[in-house]
């Protein structure tokens, strides 16, 4: 398990709560791209929606790929290709005909089942160690890799700081921010992220214990996927079935939410802004509904070849590049908008271009020096600073009484 995950859960929900408490004027919007469009205009709105759809598409593909590989290890007689195709078909049917209400209700049960599995798995692995809890902790404390210095990366303070900051800003994406738009009030937003942080921290503590017990149980010469094969070989058939069921539930609980949000962004934020204004006003709710269903099918068609690709292509190439571009391009304008910054569309577009160039510059020059790709926060900071510089240095357009960018409207 990554050393930042336990601390990252607290940082993620603290960041979302801090940002959500300041979104009272945007809470009745439908999506995060709509907020960008209301502040900066249609072009930043479309850019935000496109990057969000691309990022969510490859994340769904990665989830299906990992789930298929995990189930194929538990049940060796099943072909991963069949699992991938069946999971994709199940996701399409469930997402289209289930609706957001069904998704919310089933996600609650899936969370309960998944949390119960973590506790059962921790108990099972603990029994396999054949040692007491005190002996296991003492054994781990004697290992150098579990030392405090290794945990906090004292030898690479700058890299550790960049990783912590990247963890905090990576959560500012439509999938997480949609919880703010779905809330009925700001006070509910605060409660949602508070409860989610407590439950998430408890789950991560249990996952950490599972990793600790596995480290004490599994032979030291095993590594990587061989550890997973060793665990499955010593797992009862009933527990294997529970693991497969929970892997499917865990994939569906997040993939269907991403599919719903992507369908909304395509039918509500991207396609209508490609039409003339007069035609856009005549679009009915039935049109958005049909386009949302077609968008789900389109996304899943793109997902299948990605899910069938190798893990290196899916994870290291597509997912990482989409995440590197999304945060530097979108997050800085969004945070500035939440805190009341108002500027013409050209300011946001110039800042987005600066963030994109910063990503490629980091990859070409900084990566060779630090050896880390966690440069999303500095690149995002470049975007924000360029936007502020353009806003205050370039001449501003003349304001009218109807303009939302006039000083009186900003004060209100």
VEXTORZA-262505 format. One line per field, with one value per residue (C-alpha): chain; residue in three letters; x, y, z. Coordinates in steps of 0.5 Angstrom, whole numbers, plus 500, padded with zeros to 3 digits. Each point is the difference from the previous one (the first is absolute). Example, Ala and Ser with C-alpha at 12.3 -4.5 7.8 and 13.67 -1.06 7.14 Angstrom:
chain: (A	A)
res: (ALA	SER)
x: (525	502)
y: (491	507)
z: (516	498)
//
This chain:
chain: (A	A	A	A	A	A	A	A	A	A	A	A	A	A	A	A	A	A	A	A	A	A	A	A	A	A	A	A	A	A	A	A	A	A	A	A	A	A	A	A	A	A	A	A	A	A	A	A	A	A	A	A	A	A	A	A	A	A	A	A	A	A	A	A	A	A	A	A	A	A	A	A	A	A	A	A	A	A	A	A	A	A	A	A	A	A	A	A	A	A	A	A	A	A	A	A	A	A	A	A	A	A	A	A	A	A	A	A	A	A	A	A	A	A	A	A	A	A	A	A	A	A	A	A	A	A	A	A	A	A	A	A	A	A	A	A	A	A	A	A	A	A	A	A	A	A	A	A	A	A	A	A	A	A	A	A	A	A	A	A	A	A	A	A	A	A	A	A	A	A	A	A	A	A	A	A	A	A	A	A	A	A	A	A	A	A	A	A	A	A	A	A	A	A	A	A	A	A	A	A	A	A	A	A	A	A	A	A	A	A	A	A	A	A	A	A	A	A	A	A	A	A	A	A	A	A	A	A	A	A	A	A	A	A	A	A	A	A	A	A	A	A	A	A	A	A	A	A	A	A	A	A	A	A	A	A	A	A	A	A	A	A	A	A	A	A	A	A	A	A	A	A	A	A	A	A	A	A	A	A	A	A	A	A	A	A	A	A	A	A	A	A	A	A	A	A	A	A	A	A	A	A	A	A	A	A	A	A	A	A	A	A	A	A	A	A	A	A	A	A	A	A	A	A	A	A	A	A	A	A	A	A	A	A	A	A	A	A	A	A	A	A	A	A	A	A	A	A	A	A	A	A	A	A	A	A	A	A	A	A	A	A	A	A	A	A	A	A	A	A	A	A	A	A	A	A	A	A	A	A	A	A	A	A	A	A	A	A	A	A	A	A	A	A	A	A	A	A	A	A	A	A	A	A	A	A	A	A	A	A	A	A)
res: (UNK	UNK	UNK	UNK	UNK	UNK	UNK	UNK	UNK	UNK	UNK	UNK	UNK	UNK	UNK	UNK	UNK	UNK	UNK	UNK	UNK	UNK	UNK	UNK	UNK	UNK	UNK	UNK	UNK	UNK	UNK	UNK	UNK	UNK	UNK	UNK	UNK	UNK	UNK	UNK	UNK	UNK	UNK	UNK	UNK	UNK	UNK	UNK	UNK	UNK	UNK	UNK	UNK	UNK	UNK	UNK	UNK	UNK	UNK	UNK	UNK	UNK	UNK	UNK	UNK	UNK	UNK	UNK	UNK	UNK	UNK	UNK	UNK	UNK	UNK	UNK	UNK	UNK	UNK	UNK	UNK	UNK	UNK	UNK	UNK	UNK	UNK	UNK	UNK	UNK	UNK	UNK	UNK	UNK	UNK	UNK	UNK	UNK	UNK	UNK	UNK	UNK	UNK	UNK	UNK	UNK	UNK	UNK	UNK	UNK	UNK	UNK	UNK	UNK	UNK	UNK	UNK	UNK	UNK	UNK	UNK	UNK	UNK	UNK	UNK	UNK	UNK	UNK	UNK	UNK	UNK	UNK	UNK	UNK	UNK	UNK	UNK	UNK	UNK	UNK	UNK	UNK	UNK	UNK	UNK	UNK	UNK	UNK	UNK	UNK	UNK	UNK	UNK	UNK	UNK	UNK	UNK	UNK	UNK	UNK	UNK	UNK	UNK	UNK	UNK	UNK	UNK	UNK	UNK	UNK	UNK	UNK	UNK	UNK	UNK	UNK	UNK	UNK	UNK	UNK	UNK	UNK	UNK	UNK	UNK	UNK	UNK	UNK	UNK	UNK	UNK	UNK	UNK	UNK	UNK	UNK	UNK	UNK	UNK	UNK	UNK	UNK	UNK	UNK	UNK	UNK	UNK	UNK	UNK	UNK	UNK	UNK	UNK	UNK	UNK	UNK	UNK	UNK	UNK	UNK	UNK	UNK	UNK	UNK	UNK	UNK	UNK	UNK	UNK	UNK	UNK	UNK	UNK	UNK	UNK	UNK	UNK	UNK	UNK	UNK	UNK	UNK	UNK	UNK	UNK	UNK	UNK	UNK	UNK	UNK	UNK	UNK	UNK	UNK	UNK	UNK	UNK	UNK	UNK	UNK	UNK	UNK	UNK	UNK	UNK	UNK	UNK	UNK	UNK	UNK	UNK	UNK	UNK	UNK	UNK	UNK	UNK	UNK	UNK	UNK	UNK	UNK	UNK	UNK	UNK	UNK	UNK	UNK	UNK	UNK	UNK	UNK	UNK	UNK	UNK	UNK	UNK	UNK	UNK	UNK	UNK	UNK	UNK	UNK	UNK	UNK	UNK	UNK	UNK	UNK	UNK	UNK	UNK	UNK	UNK	UNK	UNK	UNK	UNK	UNK	UNK	UNK	UNK	UNK	UNK	UNK	UNK	UNK	UNK	UNK	UNK	UNK	UNK	UNK	UNK	UNK	UNK	UNK	UNK	UNK	UNK	UNK	UNK	UNK	UNK	UNK	UNK	UNK	UNK	UNK	UNK	UNK	UNK	UNK	UNK	UNK	UNK	UNK	UNK	UNK	UNK	UNK	UNK	UNK	UNK	UNK	UNK	UNK	UNK	UNK	UNK	UNK	UNK	UNK	UNK	UNK	UNK	UNK	UNK	UNK	UNK	UNK	UNK	UNK	UNK	UNK	UNK	UNK	UNK	UNK	UNK	UNK	UNK	UNK	UNK	UNK	UNK	UNK	UNK	UNK	UNK	UNK	UNK	UNK	UNK	UNK	UNK	UNK	UNK	UNK	UNK	UNK)
x: (500	502	503	496	493	498	502	497	493	500	504	495	493	503	502	493	496	504	499	492	499	501	496	493	499	502	496	494	504	500	507	507	501	493	504	506	495	496	507	504	496	498	507	503	494	501	507	499	494	505	506	495	497	506	503	494	500	507	499	493	505	505	495	497	507	502	494	500	507	498	494	504	505	495	496	506	495	497	503	501	497	494	500	501	495	495	502	499	493	498	502	497	493	501	502	494	494	502	500	504	495	502	507	500	496	504	507	498	499	506	504	497	502	507	501	498	505	506	499	499	506	504	497	502	507	501	498	505	506	500	502	497	499	506	504	498	501	507	502	498	504	506	500	503	495	495	504	498	505	499	492	501	505	505	505	496	496	499	497	496	497	498	497	495	498	499	495	496	499	499	493	497	497	493	499	501	497	494	498	500	495	496	500	494	504	507	499	498	506	504	497	501	507	501	497	503	507	498	498	506	505	497	500	508	502	497	503	507	499	498	507	504	497	502	507	500	497	502	508	504	503	493	499	495	494	503	498	493	500	503	494	495	503	499	493	494	495	494	505	502	493	499	507	497	493	503	505	494	496	506	501	493	499	505	500	492	501	505	496	494	504	504	493	497	507	499	492	500	507	503	495	495	506	502	493	498	497	493	500	503	494	495	503	495	502	498	506	505	497	501	507	502	498	504	506	500	500	506	504	500	501	507	501	500	507	503	498	502	507	506	500	507	496	494	503	507	498	493	497	507	500	492	501	506	497	493	502	505	495	493	501	504	494	495	503	501	492	498	504	497	505	496	504	498	501	506	504	497	502	507	501	498	505	505	499	500	507	502	498	505	505	500	501	505	505	498	498	507	503	494	498	493	494	496	501	492	500	506	497	493	503	503	493	498	505	500	493	501	505	496	494	504	505	496	495	493	493	495	495	492	495	498	507	501	507	499	503	493	498	507	499	493)
y: (500	507	504	506	496	501	507	501	499	505	505	499	501	506	503	498	503	506	501	498	505	506	498	502	504	494	495	500	499	493	498	503	502	504	504	502	502	505	503	500	498	494	499	498	496	496	499	498	495	497	499	497	495	498	499	496	496	497	499	496	496	499	498	494	498	499	497	495	498	499	496	496	498	498	496	497	497	506	504	508	501	498	503	507	499	498	506	505	497	500	507	503	497	501	508	501	497	500	508	504	498	493	502	503	495	494	504	500	493	499	504	496	493	503	502	494	496	504	498	493	500	503	495	494	502	502	492	498	503	496	506	505	507	502	495	503	507	499	496	506	505	496	501	506	501	501	505	508	502	496	501	508	500	504	499	503	505	504	494	498	507	500	493	503	506	496	495	507	503	493	500	506	497	499	493	503	507	497	498	508	501	494	503	504	505	502	497	493	501	501	494	495	501	500	493	498	502	496	493	501	501	493	496	503	498	493	499	502	495	495	502	499	493	498	502	496	494	500	497	506	497	502	506	504	495	494	502	501	493	497	503	497	493	500	504	495	500	504	506	500	500	506	504	499	503	506	501	501	504	504	501	502	505	504	499	501	507	502	498	504	506	499	499	507	504	497	501	507	503	498	499	506	505	497	503	507	504	500	492	499	503	496	493	496	496	494	502	500	493	497	503	497	493	501	503	494	495	504	500	493	499	504	496	493	500	504	495	494	503	499	503	504	503	502	502	503	503	503	500	504	505	501	502	504	504	501	503	505	502	500	501	506	504	496	502	507	500	498	505	505	502	502	502	499	494	501	500	493	498	503	497	493	500	502	494	496	502	500	492	499	504	496	494	502	504	499	492	499	504	497	494	501	501	503	507	502	505	504	500	502	505	503	500	504	505	501	501	506	503	500	503	506	501	500	505	498	501	505	498	501	500	493	497	495	502	507	502	501	493	498	503	497)
z: (500	498	506	499	499	508	500	493	503	505	495	495	504	503	494	497	506	500	493	500	506	496	494	502	494	495	504	496	493	497	499	501	493	500	506	496	494	504	502	494	494	496	497	507	502	494	501	508	497	495	505	505	495	498	507	502	494	501	508	498	495	506	505	495	498	507	503	494	502	507	499	495	505	505	495	495	495	498	494	502	493	502	507	496	495	506	504	495	498	507	501	494	502	507	499	494	503	508	500	505	506	499	500	506	504	497	502	507	500	496	505	506	497	498	507	503	495	502	507	499	495	506	505	495	498	508	501	495	503	506	505	504	499	504	497	493	502	503	494	495	505	499	492	497	495	506	503	501	496	494	501	499	495	504	495	494	504	493	497	506	500	493	501	506	496	494	504	503	493	496	504	496	495	497	504	507	499	497	508	501	494	502	508	502	504	502	507	496	496	507	503	494	499	508	500	494	503	506	496	495	506	503	494	498	507	499	493	504	505	494	497	506	502	492	501	506	497	493	499	499	493	497	497	495	497	503	507	498	497	506	504	496	500	507	500	501	494	504	501	493	498	505	497	493	502	503	495	495	505	501	493	498	506	497	493	499	504	495	494	503	501	493	496	504	497	493	500	504	499	494	494	502	500	493	497	499	505	497	499	507	503	497	503	504	506	496	495	506	503	493	499	507	498	494	503	505	494	497	506	501	493	501	507	497	496	505	506	495	499	505	507	498	494	504	506	499	493	500	507	502	494	501	508	498	495	504	507	497	494	504	508	500	497	504	506	498	498	507	503	496	495	494	493	492	497	497	507	501	493	501	507	497	495	505	504	494	498	508	499	494	503	507	496	496	505	507	500	498	506	505	497	502	496	506	497	499	506	497	493	503	504	493	497	506	500	493	500	506	496	493	504	504	494	494	498	502	496	501	505	499	505	498	500	506	500	502	507	503	498	503	507	500)
//
